[in-house]
């Protein structure tokens, strides 16, 4: 009797930044998950379209978002990355039909910037965005390299049946962005994009409005906040639209896309990587196209 095992390939975009560290923690998390499921995990570094095409899910690591964007453009990866995150074409009998084909994608720090639909404190034309998250991010919100810091984070999504409240996660913030504003998905997108594009030092991701009617809009979920810093930083950036009551939004999820301001890959703690791999497994089982290994 042949035992069919899901073979799931997870890529880490390896154009620049902490891709090695992500791969290391992915392997650690996968080892811990072996007892929970029958999936066979394959982790690859992604530098070409051919490597991206092999992936069921993708991580865009922390690094320098402008550099990653530039190298991706020169490598002809920008449009394939947008397709990976947002949609793909499928040929169905009578001709080419546009179908929703979103794959799980996680961006950390610079990766969050690239996955945002809008990013400020950026010169026009200075950066290309991939998009996927209906948010505006404030780049380098926490300051320069010398102002980097660590903080214990309360991450409720890491809780499980065995523990009502997870242990704090030590977050590493290095020239980190923050989610400054949650944008409205769906029918108001075009007007909102015009408003975002008219803002000073703000860039937006290319419009993909023709995919909006294919499935229902889904709002952005706030997955984690960092309290107590908004007031000081609001004084630093006059145009910042911050909610002092809830603190700074440092982790969000929308559909298939997850983003964190901080660097989980720069810690020895693999809990977020394990949590995300479970999300990938659920997505693949519910509608992905993984390889079957016997």
C-alpha positions as CSV (number, residue, x, y, z in Angstrom):
1,X,0.0,0.0,0.0
2,X,1.4,3.4,-1.0
3,X,1.2,6.1,1.6
4,X,0.6,9.5,-0.1
5,X,2.3,12.4,1.6
6,X,1.9,16.0,0.7
7,X,5.1,17.5,-0.6
8,X,5.0,21.3,0.0
9,X,7.7,23.6,-1.4
10,X,8.3,26.8,0.5
11,X,10.6,29.4,-1.1
12,X,12.6,32.2,0.6
13,X,13.3,35.1,-1.7
14,X,17.1,35.2,-1.7
15,X,17.9,38.5,-3.6
16,X,19.2,40.2,-0.4
17,X,18.7,40.2,3.3
18,X,18.2,37.5,6.0
19,X,17.1,34.6,3.7
20,X,19.5,32.1,5.3
21,X,18.2,32.8,8.8
22,X,14.6,32.2,7.6
23,X,15.5,28.9,6.0
24,X,17.2,27.8,9.2
25,X,14.2,28.5,11.3
26,X,11.8,26.9,8.7
27,X,13.8,23.7,8.9
28,X,13.7,23.8,12.7
29,X,9.9,24.4,12.7
30,X,9.3,21.7,10.1
31,X,11.1,19.2,12.3
32,X,8.8,20.1,15.2
33,X,5.8,19.7,12.9
34,X,6.7,16.2,11.7
35,X,4.7,14.6,14.5
36,X,1.6,16.7,13.8
37,X,1.1,16.0,10.0
38,X,2.2,13.9,7.1
39,X,3.5,16.7,5.0
40,X,7.0,16.6,3.5
41,X,8.5,20.1,3.5
42,X,11.0,21.3,0.9
43,X,12.7,24.7,1.4
44,X,14.5,26.5,-1.5
45,X,16.1,29.8,-2.1
46,X,14.3,31.8,-4.8
47,X,16.3,33.9,-7.3
48,X,14.6,33.1,-10.6
49,X,11.1,32.8,-12.0
50,X,11.7,29.0,-12.5
51,X,12.4,28.6,-8.8
52,X,9.4,30.8,-7.9
53,X,7.1,28.6,-10.0
54,X,8.1,25.6,-7.9
55,X,6.8,27.2,-4.7
56,X,3.5,26.6,-2.9
57,X,4.4,29.5,-0.5
58,X,7.0,32.2,-0.1
59,X,8.8,34.3,2.5
60,X,10.1,37.8,1.6
61,X,12.8,38.4,4.2
62,X,14.0,41.5,6.0
63,X,16.8,43.5,4.4
64,X,16.8,46.6,2.3
65,X,13.4,46.9,0.5
66,X,14.7,49.3,-2.2
67,X,17.5,47.0,-3.1
68,X,15.3,43.9,-3.1
69,X,12.8,45.7,-5.4
70,X,15.6,46.8,-7.7
71,X,17.1,43.4,-8.0
72,X,13.7,41.8,-8.5
73,X,13.0,44.2,-11.3
74,X,16.3,43.5,-13.0
75,X,15.7,39.7,-12.6
76,X,12.3,40.0,-14.2
77,X,10.7,38.8,-10.9
78,X,8.4,41.7,-10.0
79,X,5.4,40.7,-12.1
80,X,5.8,37.0,-11.3
81,X,5.9,37.9,-7.6
82,X,2.7,40.0,-8.0
83,X,1.1,37.1,-9.8
84,X,2.2,34.7,-7.0
85,X,0.6,36.9,-4.3
86,X,-2.5,38.2,-6.2
87,X,-3.6,36.0,-9.1
88,X,-2.7,33.8,-12.1
89,X,-4.1,33.1,-15.5
90,X,-5.7,29.7,-16.2
91,X,-6.7,28.4,-19.7
92,X,-10.2,26.9,-19.6
93,X,-11.6,25.4,-22.8
94,X,-13.0,28.5,-24.6
95,X,-10.0,30.7,-23.9
96,X,-7.9,32.5,-21.3
97,X,-9.9,33.1,-18.1
98,X,-8.7,35.1,-15.1
99,X,-8.9,33.1,-11.9
100,X,-8.0,33.8,-8.3
101,X,-4.8,32.0,-7.4
102,X,-3.3,33.5,-4.3
103,X,-0.5,31.7,-2.6
104,X,0.6,32.0,1.1
105,X,3.2,34.8,1.4
106,X,4.9,36.2,4.5
107,X,7.0,39.4,4.5
108,X,9.2,40.5,7.4
109,X,10.3,44.1,7.8
110,X,11.4,45.0,4.3
111,X,9.1,42.2,3.1
112,X,6.2,43.9,4.8
113,X,7.0,47.1,2.9
114,X,7.1,45.3,-0.4
115,X,3.8,43.5,0.3
116,X,1.9,46.8,1.2
117,X,-0.3,48.5,-1.3
118,X,1.1,51.9,-0.2
119,X,4.3,53.0,1.4
120,X,5.3,56.5,2.5
121,X,8.6,58.3,3.2
122,X,9.5,57.1,-0.3
123,X,10.5,59.2,-3.3
124,X,8.2,58.8,-6.3
125,X,9.7,56.2,-8.6
126,X,12.2,55.2,-5.9
127,X,10.7,51.9,-5.1
128,X,8.4,49.3,-6.7
129,X,5.9,47.5,-4.5
130,X,4.5,44.0,-5.0
131,X,1.3,44.7,-3.0
132,X,-1.2,42.2,-1.5
133,X,-1.9,43.9,1.9
134,X,-4.4,46.7,1.9
135,X,-2.3,48.9,4.2
136,X,-0.1,51.9,4.1
137,X,3.3,51.4,5.8
138,X,5.6,54.0,7.3
139,X,9.1,53.1,6.3
140,X,11.9,53.2,8.9
141,X,9.3,54.3,11.4
142,X,11.3,53.4,14.4
143,X,14.4,55.3,13.3
144,X,17.9,54.6,12.1
145,X,20.0,51.6,12.6
146,X,21.3,52.9,15.9
147,X,17.8,53.2,17.2
148,X,17.1,49.5,16.7
149,X,15.7,47.7,19.7
150,X,14.2,44.5,21.0
151,X,10.9,44.1,22.9
152,X,8.8,41.3,24.4
153,X,5.6,40.9,22.2
154,X,2.2,39.6,23.1
155,X,1.2,37.4,20.1
156,X,-2.2,35.9,20.8
157,X,-2.2,33.9,17.5
158,X,0.6,31.7,18.9
159,X,-1.7,30.4,21.6
160,X,-2.8,26.7,21.4
161,X,-5.0,24.3,23.2
162,X,-2.3,23.6,25.8
163,X,-1.8,27.2,26.8
164,X,-4.3,30.0,27.1
165,X,-1.7,32.6,26.7
166,X,1.6,32.1,24.9
167,X,5.0,33.1,26.3
168,X,6.1,36.6,25.0
169,X,8.0,36.6,21.7
170,X,11.2,38.6,21.6
171,X,10.8,40.9,18.7
172,X,13.8,42.4,16.9
173,X,13.2,45.8,15.3
174,X,15.8,47.1,12.9
175,X,14.9,50.2,10.9
176,X,11.5,48.7,11.1
177,X,8.3,49.9,9.3
178,X,4.9,50.1,11.0
179,X,1.4,49.8,9.5
180,X,0.3,53.4,9.6
181,X,-3.2,53.0,8.1
182,X,-5.4,50.1,7.1
183,X,-7.0,50.7,3.7
184,X,-10.4,49.6,2.6
185,X,-10.6,46.6,0.2
186,X,-13.2,46.2,-2.5
187,X,-15.2,48.8,-4.4
188,X,-13.6,51.8,-2.9
189,X,-10.1,50.8,-4.0
190,X,-9.7,53.0,-7.1
191,X,-10.6,56.2,-5.3
192,X,-8.4,55.2,-2.4
193,X,-5.4,54.5,-4.7
194,X,-5.8,57.9,-6.2
195,X,-5.7,59.5,-2.7
196,X,-2.7,57.4,-1.7
197,X,-0.9,58.3,-4.9
198,X,-1.5,62.0,-4.3
199,X,0.3,61.9,-1.0
200,X,3.8,63.4,-0.6
201,X,6.6,60.8,-0.7
202,X,4.2,57.9,-1.1
203,X,4.3,55.1,-3.7
204,X,1.6,52.5,-4.4
205,X,1.5,49.1,-5.9
206,X,0.1,48.6,-9.4
207,X,-3.7,48.3,-9.5
208,X,-5.1,44.8,-9.9
209,X,-8.8,46.0,-9.7
210,X,-9.9,43.5,-12.3
211,X,-9.5,40.7,-9.7
212,X,-11.8,42.3,-7.2
213,X,-15.1,40.8,-8.5
214,X,-13.8,37.3,-8.5
215,X,-14.2,36.8,-4.7
216,X,-15.5,38.8,-1.8
217,X,-13.2,41.5,-0.3
218,X,-11.6,40.5,2.9
219,X,-10.4,43.1,5.5
220,X,-7.0,43.3,7.0
221,X,-6.6,41.5,10.4
222,X,-4.5,43.2,13.1
223,X,-2.4,40.3,14.5
224,X,-0.1,42.2,16.9
225,X,0.5,45.7,18.3
226,X,3.3,47.4,20.2
227,X,1.8,49.7,22.8
228,X,3.3,52.8,24.2
229,X,5.4,54.3,21.4
230,X,2.9,56.1,19.1
231,X,2.8,59.4,21.0
232,X,6.6,59.9,20.8
233,X,6.8,58.9,17.2
234,X,3.7,60.9,16.1
235,X,5.6,64.0,17.3
236,X,8.6,62.9,15.1
237,X,6.5,62.4,11.9
238,X,3.9,65.2,11.5
239,X,1.9,63.4,8.7
240,X,1.7,60.0,10.5
241,X,-1.8,58.8,11.0
242,X,-1.5,56.8,14.2
243,X,-4.0,55.5,16.8
244,X,-2.5,56.3,20.2
245,X,-5.1,54.1,21.9
246,X,-4.1,50.8,20.3
247,X,-0.4,51.4,19.8
248,X,1.6,50.6,16.7
249,X,0.4,47.9,14.4
250,X,3.4,45.5,13.8
251,X,1.7,42.4,12.3
252,X,-1.2,42.0,9.9
253,X,-2.8,39.4,7.8
254,X,-5.2,39.6,4.8
255,X,-6.3,36.5,2.9
256,X,-3.1,34.7,2.0
257,X,-0.6,37.4,3.0
258,X,1.0,37.9,6.4
259,X,3.4,40.7,7.4
260,X,5.5,41.5,10.4
261,X,7.4,44.7,11.2
262,X,10.0,42.8,13.2
263,X,12.5,40.0,12.4
264,X,11.5,36.6,13.8
265,X,14.3,35.1,11.8
266,X,16.9,36.9,13.9
267,X,15.9,35.0,17.0
268,X,16.2,31.3,18.0
269,X,12.4,31.1,18.5
270,X,10.7,29.2,15.7
271,X,7.1,29.5,16.9
272,X,6.0,32.0,14.3
273,X,7.6,30.0,11.5
274,X,5.7,26.9,12.9
275,X,2.4,28.8,13.0
276,X,2.9,30.1,9.5
277,X,3.7,26.6,8.1
278,X,0.4,25.4,9.6
279,X,-1.3,28.2,7.7
280,X,0.5,27.1,4.5
281,X,-0.5,23.4,5.1
282,X,-4.2,24.5,5.6
283,X,-4.1,26.6,2.4
284,X,-2.6,23.8,0.3
285,X,-5.1,21.3,1.6
286,X,-8.0,23.5,0.9
287,X,-7.2,24.6,-2.6
288,X,-3.5,24.5,-3.5
289,X,-1.8,22.2,-5.9
290,X,1.0,20.4,-4.0
291,X,3.0,17.6,-5.3
292,X,2.1,14.1,-4.0
293,X,5.0,11.9,-2.9
294,X,4.6,8.2,-2.3
